[in-house]
Amino acid sequence: MDYLKLGQRIRLYREKLKMTQQMLGEQADYSVQHISHIETGKTKLSVECLFDIANALNVSVDELACGYVASSSVILDEEISALLEDCTPKEKHILLETLKTLKASLRQEEETE
């Protein structure tokens, strides 16, 4: 396992949640120094620590360990919100109706598979 990449993913999720290392440490019950060393790849973390951090960040262990960052609900929600920030009310309405139609179509397709 690449502990540097794992640490980078942990930092990415933490920052997306606007958490400090201290906040993450408190929620996962680890020191700020330990969180810092994990994020910089200076220390190998135990499986228990990985689970504690994943729970504190509200992500799955496989998202942290395997790097499936694009599938993270937190990151996807933020990307969607960012896309809507500069939209006019009319654009938002059109996008909402389009999204409803697309979602219904995707679900119908899943049912027929």
VMD Tcl script that draws the C-alpha trace (Angstrom):
set ca {
  {0.00 0.00 0.00}
  {1.26 3.47 -0.86}
  {1.00 5.27 2.48}
  {1.84 8.64 0.96}
  {-1.11 8.44 -1.45}
  {-3.35 7.17 1.34}
  {-2.33 10.14 3.48}
  {-2.98 12.51 0.60}
  {-6.48 11.08 0.14}
  {-7.17 11.44 3.87}
  {-6.05 15.08 3.71}
  {-8.23 15.66 0.62}
  {-11.35 14.34 2.34}
  {-10.55 16.23 5.55}
  {-10.10 19.50 3.68}
  {-13.27 18.96 1.65}
  {-15.12 18.70 4.97}
  {-13.34 21.87 6.15}
  {-11.87 19.93 9.06}
  {-8.55 20.71 10.68}
  {-6.13 17.97 11.64}
  {-7.09 18.68 15.23}
  {-10.80 18.18 14.49}
  {-10.09 14.90 12.70}
  {-7.82 13.79 15.51}
  {-10.50 14.49 18.09}
  {-13.19 12.65 16.14}
  {-10.97 9.65 15.40}
  {-9.25 9.77 18.81}
  {-5.69 10.34 17.57}
  {-3.20 13.15 18.19}
  {-2.71 15.98 15.73}
  {0.89 14.84 15.29}
  {-0.25 11.31 14.39}
  {-2.78 12.66 11.85}
  {-0.05 14.88 10.38}
  {2.34 11.95 10.07}
  {-0.36 9.83 8.41}
  {-1.20 12.57 5.90}
  {2.44 13.05 4.96}
  {3.13 9.32 4.70}
  {5.66 9.42 7.54}
  {3.89 6.67 9.45}
  {2.02 3.52 8.56}
  {-1.41 3.36 10.05}
  {-3.09 0.31 11.49}
  {-6.29 -1.14 10.07}
  {-8.08 0.06 13.19}
  {-6.78 3.59 12.65}
  {-7.84 3.50 9.00}
  {-11.38 2.53 10.03}
  {-11.46 5.22 12.73}
  {-10.39 7.90 10.26}
  {-12.80 6.68 7.56}
  {-15.65 6.82 10.07}
  {-14.65 10.31 11.20}
  {-14.58 11.46 7.56}
  {-17.81 9.61 6.73}
  {-16.24 7.76 3.80}
  {-15.67 4.09 3.14}
  {-12.31 2.49 3.80}
  {-12.03 1.46 0.15}
  {-12.41 5.10 -0.93}
  {-9.43 5.99 1.25}
  {-7.35 2.89 0.60}
  {-8.04 2.41 -3.10}
  {-8.42 5.99 -4.21}
  {-11.94 5.97 -5.54}
  {-12.11 9.68 -4.84}
  {-14.42 10.43 -7.74}
  {-17.15 8.29 -6.21}
  {-17.16 10.09 -2.87}
  {-20.57 11.47 -2.07}
  {-19.06 14.48 -0.29}
  {-16.90 15.42 -3.25}
  {-19.67 14.82 -5.79}
  {-22.08 16.98 -3.78}
  {-19.54 19.79 -3.65}
  {-18.85 19.57 -7.38}
  {-22.56 19.70 -8.16}
  {-23.04 22.69 -5.85}
  {-20.10 24.48 -7.44}
  {-21.62 23.99 -10.90}
  {-24.87 25.58 -9.77}
  {-23.35 28.58 -7.98}
  {-23.31 30.93 -10.96}
  {-26.51 29.70 -12.61}
  {-29.52 31.93 -13.02}
  {-32.84 30.75 -11.55}
  {-34.00 29.88 -15.07}
  {-30.87 27.79 -15.70}
  {-31.32 26.02 -12.37}
  {-34.92 25.16 -13.25}
  {-33.90 23.75 -16.64}
  {-31.07 21.76 -15.06}
  {-33.41 20.42 -12.37}
  {-35.96 19.21 -14.92}
  {-33.20 17.69 -17.05}
  {-31.73 15.94 -14.01}
  {-35.13 14.53 -13.02}
  {-35.62 13.13 -16.52}
  {-32.11 11.70 -16.66}
  {-32.45 10.11 -13.22}
  {-35.76 8.48 -14.17}
  {-34.24 7.19 -17.40}
  {-31.20 5.74 -15.59}
  {-33.37 4.01 -13.01}
  {-35.63 2.59 -15.70}
  {-32.58 1.29 -17.56}
  {-31.29 -0.36 -14.36}
  {-34.62 -2.13 -13.87}
  {-34.53 -3.65 -17.36}
  {-31.01 -5.05 -16.95}
}
mol new
graphics top color blue
foreach p $ca { graphics top sphere $p radius 0.5 }
foreach p [lrange $ca 0 end-1] q [lrange $ca 1 end] { graphics top cylinder $p $q radius 0.2 }
display resetview
